Amino acid sequence: MDSAGHIYPCVGLAQALAKRGHAVHLLLNEAFVEEFSRFGFPIVALKRTSLETETEENSPPSDDDDDDKTAKSKRTLNDPIKDMAELLLSSGFISPGTALERLQRMDDPTAWLGRLYSAHADYQPQLAEYFRSERPDLAIVDSFLLPPALHQAALPYVFVNSGSPLELYDSSRDRLPPSGGDRKMRFC
């Protein structure tokens, strides 16, 4: 996913694995290379190729339309966190009310999922090439989706969910709050 918060717990896990002699590579959006290079792990910078097209096609017209499109494309490609925040704010996903009330107010409750799927489509050939050429012993995935390239490479992996670890548990059985934080909603 085009965010960085979930990468920090993975860095801690990577540091522990490196202390035990494992070779660790970080695979992340190219916008985060500078931030995470300070940890000293080799980085595979994944590129978002479809965002420039999406942004240009979806940007509102202006008096200086060409410059506006170029600026929006560069901002989107260089600052995926800001882009995602704007998407979540404009959709109503981040707003007052319960999770159910927010979903009912949203024009398109799946817009951010579309961006997530788009990222996976962009990253698929890059990940496939990495897994083919490097053949890691283990992949640790912290995302909402399992990359198809990992499954296709038939590599062992560990799926972690630092974004909302409560999603991994049955909140009704384990007496935990639901992962969405809204006690009025019950998940199957």
Secondary structure as GFF3:
##gff-version 3
##sequence-region A 1 188
A	DSSP	alpha_helix	7	19	.	.	.	ID=ss1
A	DSSP	beta_strand	26	29	.	.	.	ID=ss2
A	DSSP	three_ten_helix	30	32	.	.	.	ID=ss3
A	DSSP	alpha_helix	33	37	.	.	.	ID=ss4
A	DSSP	beta_strand	43	46	.	.	.	ID=ss5
A	DSSP	alpha_helix	50	58	.	.	.	ID=ss6
A	DSSP	alpha_helix	65	78	.	.	.	ID=ss7
A	DSSP	alpha_helix	80	91	.	.	.	ID=ss8
A	DSSP	alpha_helix	99	105	.	.	.	ID=ss9
A	DSSP	alpha_helix	111	134	.	.	.	ID=ss10
A	DSSP	beta_strand	139	142	.	.	.	ID=ss11
A	DSSP	alpha_helix	148	152	.	.	.	ID=ss12
A	DSSP	beta_strand	157	160	.	.	.	ID=ss13
A	DSSP	three_ten_helix	165	168	.	.	.	ID=ss14
A	DSSP	alpha_helix	171	174	.	.	.	ID=ss15
###
